[in-house]
Amino acid sequence: MEKMKNNIYNGSMPYDINSKDKSIETSEWSGHEITKLISDIHEDYESYTKQRANPNITLHYRDLLSYLIKTYGH
C-alpha cells in the first residue's frame, strides 16, 4: 500500500469529514491560510491522480478537497 505524503493537514483528523459535527474552530483562519490549505491539497490530489496511486488515497484527497471547496468557496 502506498503511503500518503506527510503534510500538516493529513495527520489524525479530529472529526470525520462526512460527519455533521464539525469541531474544528476555523473562524480565526485568514483567507490566505485557507487558500494555501486548499491549494496544497489540490496539488497532492493532482499528483496522486497522475501517479495512478492507490484509489483509496486519491478518493481521500478528492473528498477532502470537495469538502473544503464546499465549505470555504473556491
Secondary structure, 3 states (H helix, E strand, C coil): CCCCCCCHHHCCCCCCCCCCCCCCCCCCCCHHHHHHHHHHHHHHHHHHHHHCCCHHHHHHHHHHHHHHHHHHCC
